[in-house]
Amino acid sequence: MKPGARRQTPVFAIPAIIAIATLIGLVGGLVGDGAADLVSWLALGSCLVTIGWSLRKRA
């Protein structure tokens, strides 16, 4: 590895987690009812909170 090169795993870990949470939320909302709706809201809401937190830090 070159001296200035960084590993790509830390760079893509958080976006991968957000993508997985989004998929869980979307699939849970489509196929489930009751508790699955709650999981869907929490999973999709966590993505929105992450986006808001990221934008807040930049402002």
mmCIF file of the N, C-alpha and C atoms, coordinates in Angstrom:
data_MODEL
# 
_entry.id   MODEL 
# 
loop_
_atom_site.group_PDB 
_atom_site.id 
_atom_site.type_symbol 
_atom_site.label_atom_id 
_atom_site.label_alt_id 
_atom_site.label_comp_id 
_atom_site.label_asym_id 
_atom_site.label_entity_id 
_atom_site.label_seq_id 
_atom_site.pdbx_PDB_ins_code 
_atom_site.Cartn_x 
_atom_site.Cartn_y 
_atom_site.Cartn_z 
_atom_site.occupancy 
_atom_site.B_iso_or_equiv 
_atom_site.pdbx_formal_charge 
_atom_site.auth_seq_id 
_atom_site.auth_comp_id 
_atom_site.auth_asym_id 
_atom_site.auth_atom_id 
_atom_site.pdbx_PDB_model_num 
ATOM 1   N N  . MET A 1 1  ? 0.842   -1.170 0.000  1.00 0.00 ? 1  MET A N  1 
ATOM 2   C CA . MET A 1 1  ? 0.000   0.000  0.000  1.00 0.00 ? 1  MET A CA 1 
ATOM 3   C C  . MET A 1 1  ? 0.890   1.237  0.000  1.00 0.00 ? 1  MET A C  1 
ATOM 4   N N  . LYS A 1 2  ? 0.491   2.257  -0.722 1.00 0.00 ? 2  LYS A N  1 
ATOM 5   C CA . LYS A 1 2  ? 1.262   3.489  -0.785 1.00 0.00 ? 2  LYS A CA 1 
ATOM 6   C C  . LYS A 1 2  ? 1.199   4.215  0.558  1.00 0.00 ? 2  LYS A C  1 
ATOM 7   N N  . PRO A 1 3  ? 2.199   5.024  0.865  1.00 0.00 ? 3  PRO A N  1 
ATOM 8   C CA . PRO A 1 3  ? 2.211   5.693  2.167  1.00 0.00 ? 3  PRO A CA 1 
ATOM 9   C C  . PRO A 1 3  ? 1.002   6.595  2.410  1.00 0.00 ? 3  PRO A C  1 
ATOM 10  N N  . GLY A 1 4  ? 0.493   7.280  1.413  1.00 0.00 ? 4  GLY A N  1 
ATOM 11  C CA . GLY A 1 4  ? -0.628  8.185  1.602  1.00 0.00 ? 4  GLY A CA 1 
ATOM 12  C C  . GLY A 1 4  ? -1.986  7.552  1.363  1.00 0.00 ? 4  GLY A C  1 
ATOM 13  N N  . ALA A 1 5  ? -2.015  6.293  0.974  1.00 0.00 ? 5  ALA A N  1 
ATOM 14  C CA . ALA A 1 5  ? -3.277  5.625  0.652  1.00 0.00 ? 5  ALA A CA 1 
ATOM 15  C C  . ALA A 1 5  ? -4.014  5.232  1.926  1.00 0.00 ? 5  ALA A C  1 
ATOM 16  N N  . ARG A 1 6  ? -5.337  5.349  1.872  1.00 0.00 ? 6  ARG A N  1 
ATOM 17  C CA . ARG A 1 6  ? -6.172  4.943  3.002  1.00 0.00 ? 6  ARG A CA 1 
ATOM 18  C C  . ARG A 1 6  ? -6.987  3.729  2.602  1.00 0.00 ? 6  ARG A C  1 
ATOM 19  N N  . ARG A 1 7  ? -7.388  2.996  3.602  1.00 0.00 ? 7  ARG A N  1 
ATOM 20  C CA . ARG A 1 7  ? -8.246  1.851  3.343  1.00 0.00 ? 7  ARG A CA 1 
ATOM 21  C C  . ARG A 1 7  ? -9.651  2.342  3.019  1.00 0.00 ? 7  ARG A C  1 
ATOM 22  N N  . GLN A 1 8  ? -10.327 1.665  2.113  1.00 0.00 ? 8  GLN A N  1 
ATOM 23  C CA . GLN A 1 8  ? -11.654 2.101  1.688  1.00 0.00 ? 8  GLN A CA 1 
ATOM 24  C C  . GLN A 1 8  ? -12.761 1.601  2.610  1.00 0.00 ? 8  GLN A C  1 
ATOM 25  N N  . THR A 1 9  ? -12.484 0.647  3.460  1.00 0.00 ? 9  THR A N  1 
ATOM 26  C CA . THR A 1 9  ? -13.518 0.098  4.327  1.00 0.00 ? 9  THR A CA 1 
ATOM 27  C C  . THR A 1 9  ? -14.146 1.160  5.225  1.00 0.00 ? 9  THR A C  1 
ATOM 28  N N  . PRO A 1 10 ? -13.385 1.995  5.929  1.00 0.00 ? 10 PRO A N  1 
ATOM 29  C CA . PRO A 1 10 ? -14.034 3.009  6.766  1.00 0.00 ? 10 PRO A CA 1 
ATOM 30  C C  . PRO A 1 10 ? -14.835 4.033  5.961  1.00 0.00 ? 10 PRO A C  1 
ATOM 31  N N  . VAL A 1 11 ? -14.412 4.290  4.744  1.00 0.00 ? 11 VAL A N  1 
ATOM 32  C CA . VAL A 1 11 ? -15.096 5.278  3.915  1.00 0.00 ? 11 VAL A CA 1 
ATOM 33  C C  . VAL A 1 11 ? -16.485 4.785  3.515  1.00 0.00 ? 11 VAL A C  1 
ATOM 34  N N  . PHE A 1 12 ? -16.626 3.531  3.201  1.00 0.00 ? 12 PHE A N  1 
ATOM 35  C CA . PHE A 1 12 ? -17.886 2.986  2.701  1.00 0.00 ? 12 PHE A CA 1 
ATOM 36  C C  . PHE A 1 12 ? -18.708 2.273  3.773  1.00 0.00 ? 12 PHE A C  1 
ATOM 37  N N  . ALA A 1 13 ? -18.239 2.192  5.001  1.00 0.00 ? 13 ALA A N  1 
ATOM 38  C CA . ALA A 1 13 ? -18.973 1.472  6.043  1.00 0.00 ? 13 ALA A CA 1 
ATOM 39  C C  . ALA A 1 13 ? -20.274 2.174  6.408  1.00 0.00 ? 13 ALA A C  1 
ATOM 40  N N  . ILE A 1 14 ? -20.241 3.465  6.678  1.00 0.00 ? 14 ILE A N  1 
ATOM 41  C CA . ILE A 1 14 ? -21.441 4.189  7.088  1.00 0.00 ? 14 ILE A CA 1 
ATOM 42  C C  . ILE A 1 14 ? -22.479 4.239  5.958  1.00 0.00 ? 14 ILE A C  1 
ATOM 43  N N  . PRO A 1 15 ? -22.103 4.566  4.713  1.00 0.00 ? 15 PRO A N  1 
ATOM 44  C CA . PRO A 1 15 ? -23.119 4.516  3.645  1.00 0.00 ? 15 PRO A CA 1 
ATOM 45  C C  . PRO A 1 15 ? -23.720 3.118  3.454  1.00 0.00 ? 15 PRO A C  1 
ATOM 46  N N  . ALA A 1 16 ? -22.934 2.085  3.665  1.00 0.00 ? 16 ALA A N  1 
ATOM 47  C CA . ALA A 1 16 ? -23.468 0.720  3.545  1.00 0.00 ? 16 ALA A CA 1 
ATOM 48  C C  . ALA A 1 16 ? -24.475 0.438  4.649  1.00 0.00 ? 16 ALA A C  1 
ATOM 49  N N  . ILE A 1 17 ? -24.204 0.898  5.859  1.00 0.00 ? 17 ILE A N  1 
ATOM 50  C CA . ILE A 1 17 ? -25.138 0.708  6.974  1.00 0.00 ? 17 ILE A CA 1 
ATOM 51  C C  . ILE A 1 17 ? -26.435 1.473  6.705  1.00 0.00 ? 17 ILE A C  1 
ATOM 52  N N  . ILE A 1 18 ? -26.323 2.689  6.177  1.00 0.00 ? 18 ILE A N  1 
ATOM 53  C CA . ILE A 1 18 ? -27.514 3.476  5.859  1.00 0.00 ? 18 ILE A CA 1 
ATOM 54  C C  . ILE A 1 18 ? -28.325 2.777  4.770  1.00 0.00 ? 18 ILE A C  1 
ATOM 55  N N  . ALA A 1 19 ? -27.660 2.226  3.770  1.00 0.00 ? 19 ALA A N  1 
ATOM 56  C CA . ALA A 1 19 ? -28.363 1.521  2.692  1.00 0.00 ? 19 ALA A CA 1 
ATOM 57  C C  . ALA A 1 19 ? -29.083 0.283  3.227  1.00 0.00 ? 19 ALA A C  1 
ATOM 58  N N  . ILE A 1 20 ? -28.454 -0.450 4.108  1.00 0.00 ? 20 ILE A N  1 
ATOM 59  C CA . ILE A 1 20 ? -29.077 -1.649 4.685  1.00 0.00 ? 20 ILE A CA 1 
ATOM 60  C C  . ILE A 1 20 ? -30.286 -1.261 5.527  1.00 0.00 ? 20 ILE A C  1 
ATOM 61  N N  . ALA A 1 21 ? -30.161 -0.193 6.325  1.00 0.00 ? 21 ALA A N  1 
ATOM 62  C CA . ALA A 1 21 ? -31.297 0.265  7.138  1.00 0.00 ? 21 ALA A CA 1 
ATOM 63  C C  . ALA A 1 21 ? -32.454 0.703  6.249  1.00 0.00 ? 21 ALA A C  1 
ATOM 64  N N  . THR A 1 22 ? -32.141 1.365  5.140  1.00 0.00 ? 22 THR A N  1 
ATOM 65  C CA . THR A 1 22 ? -33.180 1.789  4.211  1.00 0.00 ? 22 THR A CA 1 
ATOM 66  C C  . THR A 1 22 ? -33.885 0.581  3.598  1.00 0.00 ? 22 THR A C  1 
ATOM 67  N N  . LEU A 1 23 ? -33.126 -0.410 3.188  1.00 0.00 ? 23 LEU A N  1 
ATOM 68  C CA . LEU A 1 23 ? -33.736 -1.616 2.614  1.00 0.00 ? 23 LEU A CA 1 
ATOM 69  C C  . LEU A 1 23 ? -34.609 -2.346 3.627  1.00 0.00 ? 23 LEU A C  1 
ATOM 70  N N  . ILE A 1 24 ? -34.142 -2.446 4.862  1.00 0.00 ? 24 ILE A N  1 
ATOM 71  C CA . ILE A 1 24 ? -34.940 -3.093 5.905  1.00 0.00 ? 24 ILE A CA 1 
ATOM 72  C C  . ILE A 1 24 ? -36.239 -2.328 6.125  1.00 0.00 ? 24 ILE A C  1 
ATOM 73  N N  . GLY A 1 25 ? -36.149 -0.998 6.147  1.00 0.00 ? 25 GLY A N  1 
ATOM 74  C CA . GLY A 1 25 ? -37.343 -0.192 6.339  1.00 0.00 ? 25 GLY A CA 1 
ATOM 75  C C  . GLY A 1 25 ? -38.336 -0.320 5.201  1.00 0.00 ? 25 GLY A C  1 
ATOM 76  N N  . LEU A 1 26 ? -37.844 -0.292 3.975  1.00 0.00 ? 26 LEU A N  1 
ATOM 77  C CA . LEU A 1 26 ? -38.740 -0.393 2.823  1.00 0.00 ? 26 LEU A CA 1 
ATOM 78  C C  . LEU A 1 26 ? -39.395 -1.763 2.726  1.00 0.00 ? 26 LEU A C  1 
ATOM 79  N N  . VAL A 1 27 ? -38.615 -2.804 2.893  1.00 0.00 ? 27 VAL A N  1 
ATOM 80  C CA . VAL A 1 27 ? -39.167 -4.161 2.806  1.00 0.00 ? 27 VAL A CA 1 
ATOM 81  C C  . VAL A 1 27 ? -40.116 -4.417 3.973  1.00 0.00 ? 27 VAL A C  1 
ATOM 82  N N  . GLY A 1 28 ? -39.738 -3.973 5.166  1.00 0.00 ? 28 GLY A N  1 
ATOM 83  C CA . GLY A 1 28 ? -40.620 -4.156 6.321  1.00 0.00 ? 28 GLY A CA 1 
ATOM 84  C C  . GLY A 1 28 ? -41.947 -3.435 6.163  1.00 0.00 ? 28 GLY A C  1 
ATOM 85  N N  . GLY A 1 29 ? -41.915 -2.261 5.565  1.00 0.00 ? 29 GLY A N  1 
ATOM 86  C CA . GLY A 1 29 ? -43.149 -1.526 5.334  1.00 0.00 ? 29 GLY A CA 1 
ATOM 87  C C  . GLY A 1 29 ? -44.034 -2.163 4.279  1.00 0.00 ? 29 GLY A C  1 
ATOM 88  N N  . LEU A 1 30 ? -43.433 -2.828 3.330  1.00 0.00 ? 30 LEU A N  1 
ATOM 89  C CA . LEU A 1 30 ? -44.213 -3.452 2.263  1.00 0.00 ? 30 LEU A CA 1 
ATOM 90  C C  . LEU A 1 30 ? -44.827 -4.786 2.666  1.00 0.00 ? 30 LEU A C  1 
ATOM 91  N N  . VAL A 1 31 ? -44.083 -5.594 3.383  1.00 0.00 ? 31 VAL A N  1 
ATOM 92  C CA . VAL A 1 31 ? -44.556 -6.955 3.638  1.00 0.00 ? 31 VAL A CA 1 
ATOM 93  C C  . VAL A 1 31 ? -45.149 -7.167 5.023  1.00 0.00 ? 31 VAL A C  1 
ATOM 94  N N  . GLY A 1 32 ? -44.907 -6.251 5.943  1.00 0.00 ? 32 GLY A N  1 
ATOM 95  C CA . GLY A 1 32 ? -45.350 -6.485 7.307  1.00 0.00 ? 32 GLY A CA 1 
ATOM 96  C C  . GLY A 1 32 ? -46.505 -5.609 7.726  1.00 0.00 ? 32 GLY A C  1 
ATOM 97  N N  . ASP A 1 33 ? -47.003 -5.899 8.922  1.00 0.00 ? 33 ASP A N  1 
ATOM 98  C CA . ASP A 1 33 ? -48.071 -5.110 9.505  1.00 0.00 ? 33 ASP A CA 1 
ATOM 99  C C  . ASP A 1 33 ? -47.858 -5.133 11.021 1.00 0.00 ? 33 ASP A C  1 
ATOM 100 N N  . GLY A 1 34 ? -48.293 -4.093 11.695 1.00 0.00 ? 34 GLY A N  1 
ATOM 101 C CA . GLY A 1 34 ? -48.145 -4.048 13.145 1.00 0.00 ? 34 GLY A CA 1 
ATOM 102 C C  . GLY A 1 34 ? -46.732 -3.679 13.538 1.00 0.00 ? 34 GLY A C  1 
ATOM 103 N N  . ALA A 1 35 ? -46.025 -4.645 14.132 1.00 0.00 ? 35 ALA A N  1 
ATOM 104 C CA . ALA A 1 35 ? -44.656 -4.403 14.605 1.00 0.00 ? 35 ALA A CA 1 
ATOM 105 C C  . ALA A 1 35 ? -43.700 -4.121 13.444 1.00 0.00 ? 35 ALA A C  1 
ATOM 106 N N  . ALA A 1 36 ? -43.957 -4.715 12.288 1.00 0.00 ? 36 ALA A N  1 
ATOM 107 C CA . ALA A 1 36 ? -43.103 -4.475 11.130 1.00 0.00 ? 36 ALA A CA 1 
ATOM 108 C C  . ALA A 1 36 ? -43.218 -3.025 10.664 1.00 0.00 ? 36 ALA A C  1 
ATOM 109 N N  . ASP A 1 37 ? -44.398 -2.425 10.852 1.00 0.00 ? 37 ASP A N  1 
ATOM 110 C CA . ASP A 1 37 ? -44.560 -1.012 10.516 1.00 0.00 ? 37 ASP A CA 1 
ATOM 111 C C  . ASP A 1 37 ? -43.701 -0.140 11.433 1.00 0.00 ? 37 ASP A C  1 
ATOM 112 N N  . LEU A 1 38 ? -43.643 -0.495 12.696 1.00 0.00 ? 38 LEU A N  1 
ATOM 113 C CA . LEU A 1 38 ? -42.805 0.244  13.640 1.00 0.00 ? 38 LEU A CA 1 
ATOM 114 C C  . LEU A 1 38 ? -41.331 0.125  13.266 1.00 0.00 ? 38 LEU A C  1 
ATOM 115 N N  . VAL A 1 39 ? -40.897 -1.069 12.914 1.00 0.00 ? 39 VAL A N  1 
ATOM 116 C CA . VAL A 1 39 ? -39.509 -1.271 12.482 1.00 0.00 ? 39 VAL A CA 1 
ATOM 117 C C  . VAL A 1 39 ? -39.231 -0.460 11.229 1.00 0.00 ? 39 VAL A C  1 
ATOM 118 N N  . SER A 1 40 ? -40.189 -0.424 10.326 1.00 0.00 ? 40 SER A N  1 
ATOM 119 C CA . SER A 1 40 ? -40.037 0.343  9.096  1.00 0.00 ? 40 SER A CA 1 
ATOM 120 C C  . SER A 1 40 ? -39.874 1.824  9.404  1.00 0.00 ? 40 SER A C  1 
ATOM 121 N N  . TRP A 1 41 ? -40.730 2.371  10.246 1.00 0.00 ? 41 TRP A N  1 
ATOM 122 C CA . TRP A 1 41 ? -40.632 3.784  10.608 1.00 0.00 ? 41 TRP A CA 1 
ATOM 123 C C  . TRP A 1 41 ? -39.299 4.096  11.280 1.00 0.00 ? 41 TRP A C  1 
ATOM 124 N N  . LEU A 1 42 ? -38.861 3.228  12.167 1.00 0.00 ? 42 LEU A N  1 
ATOM 125 C CA . LEU A 1 42 ? -37.587 3.464  12.865 1.00 0.00 ? 42 LEU A CA 1 
ATOM 126 C C  . LEU A 1 42 ? -36.401 3.395  11.908 1.00 0.00 ? 42 LEU A C  1 
ATOM 127 N N  . ALA A 1 43 ? -36.405 2.421  11.012 1.00 0.00 ? 43 ALA A N  1 
ATOM 128 C CA . ALA A 1 43 ? -35.296 2.265  10.071 1.00 0.00 ? 43 ALA A CA 1 
ATOM 129 C C  . ALA A 1 43 ? -35.220 3.439  9.105  1.00 0.00 ? 43 ALA A C  1 
ATOM 130 N N  . LEU A 1 44 ? -36.354 3.835  8.563  1.00 0.00 ? 44 LEU A N  1 
ATOM 131 C CA . LEU A 1 44 ? -36.357 4.955  7.621  1.00 0.00 ? 44 LEU A CA 1 
ATOM 132 C C  . LEU A 1 44 ? -36.121 6.280  8.341  1.00 0.00 ? 44 LEU A C  1 
ATOM 133 N N  . GLY A 1 45 ? -36.620 6.398  9.565  1.00 0.00 ? 45 GLY A N  1 
ATOM 134 C CA . GLY A 1 45 ? -36.386 7.612  10.345 1.00 0.00 ? 45 GLY A CA 1 
ATOM 135 C C  . GLY A 1 45 ? -34.925 7.782  10.726 1.00 0.00 ? 45 GLY A C  1 
ATOM 136 N N  . SER A 1 46 ? -34.251 6.673  10.989 1.00 0.00 ? 46 SER A N  1 
ATOM 137 C CA . SER A 1 46 ? -32.827 6.764  11.343 1.00 0.00 ? 46 SER A CA 1 
ATOM 138 C C  . SER A 1 46 ? -32.008 7.295  10.173 1.00 0.00 ? 46 SER A C  1 
ATOM 139 N N  . CYS A 1 47 ? -32.417 6.967  8.969  1.00 0.00 ? 47 CYS A N  1 
ATOM 140 C CA . CYS A 1 47 ? -31.717 7.488  7.787  1.00 0.00 ? 47 CYS A CA 1 
ATOM 141 C C  . CYS A 1 47 ? -31.905 8.998  7.684  1.00 0.00 ? 47 CYS A C  1 
ATOM 142 N N  . LEU A 1 48 ? -33.124 9.474  7.940  1.00 0.00 ? 48 LEU A N  1 
ATOM 143 C CA . LEU A 1 48 ? -33.381 10.907 7.883  1.00 0.00 ? 48 LEU A CA 1 
ATOM 144 C C  . LEU A 1 48 ? -32.640 11.652 8.992  1.00 0.00 ? 48 LEU A C  1 
ATOM 145 N N  . VAL A 1 49 ? -32.561 11.062 10.158 1.00 0.00 ? 49 VAL A N  1 
ATOM 146 C CA . VAL A 1 49 ? -31.815 11.680 11.258 1.00 0.00 ? 49 VAL A CA 1 
ATOM 147 C C  . VAL A 1 49 ? -30.334 11.770 10.902 1.00 0.00 ? 49 VAL A C  1 
ATOM 148 N N  . THR A 1 50 ? -29.799 10.743 10.280 1.00 0.00 ? 50 THR A N  1 
ATOM 149 C CA . THR A 1 50 ? -28.394 10.749 9.878  1.00 0.00 ? 50 THR A CA 1 
ATOM 150 C C  . THR A 1 50 ? -28.128 11.846 8.844  1.00 0.00 ? 50 THR A C  1 
ATOM 151 N N  . ILE A 1 51 ? -29.019 12.009 7.897  1.00 0.00 ? 51 ILE A N  1 
ATOM 152 C CA . ILE A 1 51 ? -28.861 13.058 6.890  1.00 0.00 ? 51 ILE A CA 1 
ATOM 153 C C  . ILE A 1 51 ? -28.919 14.432 7.549  1.00 0.00 ? 51 ILE A C  1 
ATOM 154 N N  . GLY A 1 52 ? -29.881 14.638 8.439  1.00 0.00 ? 52 GLY A N  1 
ATOM 155 C CA . GLY A 1 52 ? -29.995 15.908 9.147  1.00 0.00 ? 52 GLY A CA 1 
ATOM 156 C C  . GLY A 1 52 ? -28.774 16.213 9.981  1.00 0.00 ? 52 GLY A C  1 
ATOM 157 N N  . TRP A 1 53 ? -28.241 15.198 10.659 1.00 0.00 ? 53 TRP A N  1 
ATOM 158 C CA . TRP A 1 53 ? -27.044 15.377 11.482 1.00 0.00 ? 53 TRP A CA 1 
ATOM 159 C C  . TRP A 1 53 ? -25.850 15.755 10.605 1.00 0.00 ? 53 TRP A C  1 
ATOM 160 N N  . SER A 1 54 ? -25.746 15.124 9.456  1.00 0.00 ? 54 SER A N  1 
ATOM 161 C CA . SER A 1 54 ? -24.642 15.419 8.547  1.00 0.00 ? 54 SER A CA 1 
ATOM 162 C C  . SER A 1 54 ? -24.722 16.852 8.011  1.00 0.00 ? 54 SER A C  1 
ATOM 163 N N  . LEU A 1 55 ? -25.932 17.284 7.653  1.00 0.00 ? 55 LEU A N  1 
ATOM 164 C CA . LEU A 1 55 ? -26.100 18.642 7.144  1.00 0.00 ? 55 LEU A CA 1 
ATOM 165 C C  . LEU A 1 55 ? -25.886 19.687 8.232  1.00 0.00 ? 55 LEU A C  1 
ATOM 166 N N  . ARG A 1 56 ? -26.249 19.374 9.457  1.00 0.00 ? 56 ARG A N  1 
ATOM 167 C CA . ARG A 1 56 ? -26.063 20.290 10.576 1.00 0.00 ? 56 ARG A CA 1 
ATOM 168 C C  . ARG A 1 56 ? -24.575 20.541 10.836 1.00 0.00 ? 56 ARG A C  1 
ATOM 169 N N  . LYS A 1 57 ? -23.783 19.499 10.734 1.00 0.00 ? 57 LYS A N  1 
ATOM 170 C CA . LYS A 1 57 ? -22.345 19.623 10.987 1.00 0.00 ? 57 LYS A CA 1 
ATOM 171 C C  . LYS A 1 57 ? -21.662 20.478 9.920  1.00 0.00 ? 57 LYS A C  1 
ATOM 172 N N  . ARG A 1 58 ? -22.204 20.503 8.702  1.00 0.00 ? 58 ARG A N  1 
ATOM 173 C CA . ARG A 1 58 ? -21.586 21.269 7.617  1.00 0.00 ? 58 ARG A CA 1 
ATOM 174 C C  . ARG A 1 58 ? -21.937 22.752 7.675  1.00 0.00 ? 58 ARG A C  1 
ATOM 175 N N  . ALA A 1 59 ? -23.064 23.076 8.273  1.00 0.00 ? 59 ALA A N  1 
ATOM 176 C CA . ALA A 1 59 ? -23.517 24.477 8.291  1.00 0.00 ? 59 ALA A CA 1 
ATOM 177 C C  . ALA A 1 59 ? -22.755 25.324 9.284  1.00 0.00 ? 59 ALA A C  1 
# 
